[in-house]
């Protein structure tokens, strides 16, 4: 597998780990990004959205920017021996990356990736590659990952790259349900990103929603594309809007390297400064 494609798969893996500093920093959403790729979702405000106020604004803003860490802590599986939601996604994307390393260029291929992941049910991945781009779908169907926890849904990805300039573009997104029996956590996301693997510079937009999490879900979109450098793990500009119930909103504006101001709209239609966060 060529270096560019392998790094693109690692970038995809990072996004599916729900936007760590190197990827959520490259995220945000224009809200109409689904037009860029057939089948990509447009996340919407979940029915269980939280109402924002000055008691939870900072926590939710930190959750939106540091999505990976927060998701990992609030959606743990019910036994300590079981993996977290993010570890399941990490397992799947590791399999995709390993497939890419050990395969030559392919026209089209479908693989069963359920072995080692699904106790019952299935997980499959379909890939199409032409040498400078690749697209595919990863799908789960009642995939029991242990302790009776079922994973259903799918995500798509489209990546293209230039081996000479190291420029790349990426879109990935989908909807995945994690059914714990008594709780159902749904992650819906859509990322569009471009950058250069030589310099590490990136710019992108994302939309994502979470539902079924403690305290209530929320929707995140980008008001201004987030830009930075993946090699230094720095975000230097961008703005996110987080939507909650009762017309409440948070505005997260980058003010310095990996630092942002949080403004709260309590439903009145006016943003008021709440706090500063670092990520």
C-alpha positions, 0 to 999 in steps of 0.5 A, a space after each residue: 500500500 502506498 504511503 499516501 493511501 495508508 496515511 489517508 486510512 489513518 486519517 479516516 481512523 482518526 475521524 471515526 475515533 470521533 475527532 481527536 485533536 488531530 481530526 475534530 480540529 479538522 472538522 466542522 460542518 456547513 450543514 449542507 455537506 451531504 450534497 458532496 457525496 451520495 448517501 452521506 447523512 445530514 445530522 439533525 438535532 436529536 429528540 433528546 437534546 439537552 437544554 444549555 445553561 450556565 451550569 452545563 455550557 462549559 461541559 458540553 462545549 468541552 464535549 463538542 471539541 474533545 468529542 473522543 474523550 467525552 464519548 469514550 467516558 459517557 458511553 462505556 459498555 456495561 462491563 469493565 471487561 468490554 470495550 468502549 464504543 470508540 474501541 469498537 470503531 478503532 478495531 474496525 478501522 484497524 482492520 481496514 488499514 491492515 487490509 490496505 497494507 496487505 493488498 495491491 490496487 483493487 477494482 472492487 472488493 467486499 470483505 467479511 470483517 466480523 471475525 474477532 469483532 462480532 460474536 454474532 451478526 455481521 460486519 462487512 466492508 466494500 472497497 473500490 480503488 483506482 490508484 489515486 482514490 478509494 471509496 467504500 462502505 463499512 456496514 454492521 448488522 446486529 453485530 454483537 460485540 459482547 455482553 449483548 451489545 448490538 452495533 447496527 448501521 454503516 459509514 461511507 468514505 471517499 478519499 483522493 490524493 496526489 502522490 506528487 503534491 501530497 494533497 488529499 481530500 476526504 469525505 466520510 460519514 454515516 450513522 451507527 447505533 450502539 444498543 446496550 439493551 436499556 440504552 441506545 446511543 446513536 452517532 451520526 456524522 459527516 466530515 469533509 476535509 482537505 489538506 496536505 500530508 507533507 505540511 500537515 495543514 488541513 481545513 475541513 467541516 463536520 456535522 455530527 449529532 449524539 443521542 442517547 448519552 447521559 445528560 442529553 444529546 446535541 448537534 454540532 455544526 461549523 460556522 467557520 471552517 476549522 484549520 490547523 496542522 495535524 503534525 503539530 496537533 494545533 488548531 488555529 482558527 474556526 468556529 463551531 455552533 452547538 445546538 440544544 433544546 429550546 433554541 439554546 446554542 453554544 458558540 465556540 470560537 478559536 481565539 488562539 492555538 487550541 484555545 476557544 471562547 464559549 458563548 451561551 445563548 440561553 434561548 433568547 437569541 443573544 450570545 453571552 460569554 460563558 467561559 474559555 476552554 483549552 483542547 
